[in-house]
Structures are given as structure tokens and as C-alpha cells.
Amino acid sequence: MRRLLRCAAVLAAGLGFGLAFAAPAGAATPQPIAPNELSKATNAAHSSSAVQLLAKVPGAAGKAVASVGSDSHAVYALNPAFVRDASAPVATFWYAATAASKGGQALTVFTAPDSSGVWQPVNVASGNTESRMAAAADGALLFTEPQIGAWYALTAGQIRPLNPSAVKSIGAKPITVTAYQELVSHRYSDKLPGSTYNESGMAGGYDTAASVEAPSSHSNYIVRIVAASGVLALAVLLLVRRKMTYND
């Protein structure tokens, strides 16, 4: 039986890292993660710790030799501050994703910086969603609205849908950042920290907690996700259900 996962989003852990990647005040577009930092993410995806995580992949693939890609993609998530204020960055850094494979199974290694800014592998997940969405974004900043499993490309003040959930959310054509802010403000303004919805622990609300542990399950292969300061935490129902239950 599938079990829903309560998951904290991984952001830039540690004050120094957070400052290094902060977007300019009032900017709608977050500052992209520097190429040298993504190189560190890739190195972390090839580390012995990542190898240990890949070794835990269940089933027939668990006995195969894993192959990890050479490129990592920065993944951003909807910023709760943007829900409140249109002048805030649309999204905040969540994690870096590196494609991998094992026994013919497509996998993704998640990496994120720890409290000292050192990149660490934090999860191995089924599927290659991030790689596919990054290709569709075609160089634009890639971000997700994980409450509904939507993926978008952000560029030049516009937001472009990348998958069916995003098309359902905003339509088939790009919309302005202003229009998107109005949409998410209406969608989530009553679910921010301190709201009755959030305090009651309802799935899909925002929280400011650090990391939470994944439930144990024969179909899960996830490590405890790194705690982060200023974290956007939510019940990532659609995205995480795919990732954490080995179903793509």
C-alpha cells in the first residue's frame, strides 16, 4: 500500500549559502545557482555517500551497477513570500538533480548543501522528471509548484507551463509573473504559516519546520532530507508520491 510522505523542501542550508544565492531585492527572478556550485552538486552525486544510497534501490535493479550523469539541474520551488508579495522572488532553490540509472531503471540523485555549504546527496528517487523538465525549460529557470505537481519555466517576466499539471494550472500559453502571483495568492494565501489550515496539519499547506523523516516502506528508498533555514515545507503529494514510492 502506498503511503503519503510528509516532506520538507530542501533549500540553501546555512546563512552563508543563503546569502550567496539570494536574489536582488524586489526581483521576480531568483539568481541562478552558479555553475561552479552545480559542479559541486554533480561531484556530490558521484560521491561514496551517493553510491551507498544507490545501493539501496530495491528489486532487480538493486544488484546492478549504477551510472550517474555528469550534469546537474537546479530545481526551484514556489516561494511562500511570493504568495504574499508580488515583489518577492517567484521561487527559491530546492535541490539539485542529477540523472542516474541502474539496471535499466531511470533514477535521480538529489543533492543539497548542508549547514556549512558542503553539497551532500540527500535522496535517490525513481524516474527522470527533473531532466525532462529541464530539457523542456530550454535554459530558463526551472521551478515547481509541488502541491499540484506543476512544473514551469521562468524567463523575462513570464511563466511557461511544462507539463499537463502546469497547463491545467495556468493554461497552455505563458502568463505574466503578475498573473501567476494573483493565482497563487488566491490558491494559497489561507494556507501560509499561522493559518488555521496550516495549524491543523492539512496536506498542501505551508510550514516553517525543518526536515521530517520519510515513513519506512518496502517501496521507498529515501534518506532523511537535510534541514534548511528559511525552508518552504509542504506535503508534496503528487511530485513526492512519484519520487518516494518508486512509481513514475
C-alpha positions as a printed Julia matrix, in Angstrom:
248×3 Matrix{Float64}:
  0.0    0.0     0.0
  1.24   3.45   -0.85
  1.96   5.81    1.99
  1.94   9.57    1.57
  5.16  11.27    2.51
  5.39  14.4     4.62
  8.46  16.13    3.23
 10.36  19.36    3.93
 11.67  21.17    0.88
 15.43  21.43    0.65
 16.72  24.97    0.28
 20.1   26.6     0.77
 21.1   25.37    4.2
 23.14  27.75    6.3
 23.15  31.53    6.39
 26.26  31.93    4.25
 24.9   29.86    1.39
 21.53  31.55    1.61
 23.12  34.97    1.28
 25.32  33.87   -1.58
 22.32  32.84   -3.64
 19.81  35.45   -2.55
 18.06  37.25   -5.37
 18.31  41.04   -5.59
 15.72  42.85   -3.51
 12.4   43.15   -5.27
 13.42  40.92   -8.17
 10.88  38.46   -9.55
 13.53  36.11  -10.93
 15.82  34.27   -8.48
 19.54  34.43   -9.13
 20.57  31.18  -10.82
 22.84  28.77   -8.98
 26.4   29.38  -10.14
 27.94  26.78  -12.49
 30.73  26.04  -10.02
 28.13  25.21   -7.38
 26.33  22.87   -9.75
 29.67  21.2   -10.39
 29.91  20.6    -6.65
 26.41  19.14   -6.75
 27.48  16.77   -9.52
 30.54  15.73   -7.53
 28.29  15.01   -4.54
 26.06  12.86   -6.77
 29.15  10.78   -7.61
 30.38  10.56   -4.0
 30.65   7.42   -1.91
 27.59   8.56    0.05
 25.58   8.7    -3.18
 26.86   5.24   -4.14
 25.58   3.94   -0.79
 22.15   5.45   -1.48
 22.05   3.97   -4.97
 22.92   0.58   -3.5
 19.63   0.7    -1.57
 17.47   0.77   -4.69
 15.13  -2.23   -4.29
 14.27  -5.02   -6.68
 16.29  -6.42   -9.54
 17.93  -3.06  -10.18
 19.42  -3.2    -6.72
 22.03  -5.75   -7.89
 23.09  -3.76  -10.95
 25.89  -1.22  -11.23
 24.65   2.36  -11.08
 25.63   5.02  -13.6
 25.41   8.71  -12.63
 25.26  11.53  -15.16
 27.68  14.43  -15.48
 25.15  17.28  -15.4
 23.07  18.58  -12.51
 19.99  20.76  -12.76
 18.96  23.31  -10.16
 15.35  22.86   -9.1
 13.42  25.71   -7.51
 10.1   25.65   -5.68
  7.33  28.21   -5.32
  8.36  30.82   -2.75
  5.82  31.37    0.08
  6.99  35.01    0.26
  5.86  35.42   -3.36
  2.41  34.2    -2.4
  2.22  37.18   -0.04
  4.14  39.77   -2.04
  4.5   40.09   -5.82
  7.86  41.84   -5.43
  9.45  38.74   -3.85
 11.28  36.17   -5.99
  8.87  33.74   -7.6
 10.77  30.68   -6.42
 13.56  29.63   -4.09
 16.22  26.98   -4.58
 15.09  23.49   -3.52
 17.68  20.93   -4.61
 19.95  19.91   -7.47
 19.02  16.85   -9.53
 21.46  14.55  -11.29
 20.2   11.82  -13.6
 21.28   8.25  -12.9
 20.36   4.75  -13.96
 20.65   1.26  -12.59
 19.62  -1.98  -14.21
 17.71  -0.08  -16.88
 15.78   1.94  -14.29
 15.88   5.73  -14.58
 16.79   7.37  -11.28
 17.56  10.84   -9.95
 20.07  11.75   -7.25
 19.08  14.77   -5.17
 21.86  16.89   -3.66
 21.79  19.98   -1.47
 24.29  21.98    0.59
 24.5   21.24    4.29
 24.7   23.88    7.02
 28.34  24.57    6.17
 27.65  24.9     2.45
 29.09  21.5     1.5
 26.98  19.68   -1.07
 25.63  16.3     0.06
 23.47  13.6    -1.56
 20.13  13.59    0.25
 17.9   11.28   -1.75
 17.7    8.82   -4.61
 14.37   8.84   -6.42
 12.71   6.96   -9.21
 12.23   8.49  -12.63
 13.86  11.32  -14.57
 11.29  14.09  -14.21
 13.83  16.79  -13.45
 15.95  16.02  -16.51
 12.9   16.03  -18.76
 11.58  19.27  -17.3
 14.99  20.93  -17.53
 15.15  20.0   -21.22
 11.68  21.43  -21.75
 12.66  24.63  -19.92
 15.43  25.07  -22.53
 17.74  27.18  -20.38
 15.05  29.06  -18.44
 14.9   28.81  -14.66
 13.08  25.6   -13.72
 10.67  25.64  -10.83
  7.84  23.55   -9.5
  4.62  24.18   -7.65
  4.83  20.83   -5.87
  1.43  20.98   -4.19
 -0.13  20.29   -7.58
  2.81  18.62   -9.34
  3.19  21.5   -11.8
  6.47  22.42  -13.5
  7.23  25.79  -15.06
  9.95  27.73  -16.89
 10.55  31.27  -15.68
 12.06  33.79  -18.06
 11.75  37.5   -18.89
  8.83  38.11  -16.57
  6.83  35.22  -17.97
  5.96  31.77  -16.7
  5.6   28.95  -19.2
  3.89  25.62  -18.39
  5.99  22.5   -18.91
  3.69  19.61  -18.0
 -0.03  18.79  -18.0
 -0.46  19.84  -14.35
  1.01  23.24  -15.17
 -1.24  23.6   -18.22
 -4.22  22.8   -16.01
 -2.99  25.41  -13.55
 -2.28  28.39  -15.83
 -3.38  27.37  -19.32
 -1.39  26.29  -22.35
  0.26  29.66  -23.02
  2.77  31.6   -20.92
  1.39  34.08  -18.42
  2.96  37.08  -16.71
  4.55  36.85  -13.29
  1.86  39.26  -12.06
 -0.91  36.97  -13.25
  0.78  33.97  -11.63
  1.15  35.81   -8.33
 -2.54  36.61   -8.32
 -3.29  32.95   -8.98
 -1.09  31.51   -6.22
 -2.13  34.22   -3.78
 -5.72  33.14   -4.23
 -4.73  29.48   -4.1
 -2.5   29.54   -1.01
 -2.92  32.77    0.95
 -5.06  30.98    3.55
 -2.51  28.15    3.87
  0.58  30.1     4.92
  2.23  29.77    8.38
 -0.16  30.71   11.14
 -3.29  29.93    9.16
 -5.92  27.58   10.5
 -5.3   25.32    7.52
 -1.61  25.06    8.29
 -2.01  24.77   12.05
 -4.39  21.85   11.58
 -1.67  20.0     9.65
 -3.65  19.72    6.42
 -1.67  18.42    3.42
 -0.69  21.09    0.94
 -0.25  23.9     3.44
  2.98  25.73    4.05
  5.07  25.24    7.13
  8.36  26.52    8.51
  9.54  23.27   10.09
 12.88  21.75    9.21
 13.21  18.24    7.91
 10.88  15.34    8.55
 11.6   11.67    8.16
 10.12   9.54    5.44
  7.97   6.65    6.61
  9.53   3.25    6.19
  8.1    1.21    3.33
  9.26  -1.61    1.1
  8.74   0.68   -1.89
 10.59   3.7    -0.52
 14.26   4.47   -0.84
 14.81   7.89    0.66
 17.2    9.21    3.27
 16.33  11.88    5.74
 16.36  15.18    3.88
 18.79  17.86    5.07
 17.29  20.54    7.32
 17.3   24.03    5.85
 16.96  27.58    7.13
 14.12  29.6     5.68
 12.65  26.37    4.4
  9.47  26.09    2.34
  7.94  22.92    3.74
  4.85  21.27    2.35
  3.16  17.98    1.7
  4.43  17.29   -1.78
  1.65  14.95   -2.73
  1.97  14.41   -6.48
  5.66  15.02   -7.01
  6.81  13.21   -3.9
  4.4   10.33   -4.29
  6.09   9.53   -7.59
  9.54  10.07   -6.2
  9.3    8.26   -2.93
  7.17   5.24   -3.83
  9.17   4.05   -6.82
  6.32   4.81   -9.19
  6.82   7.09  -12.18
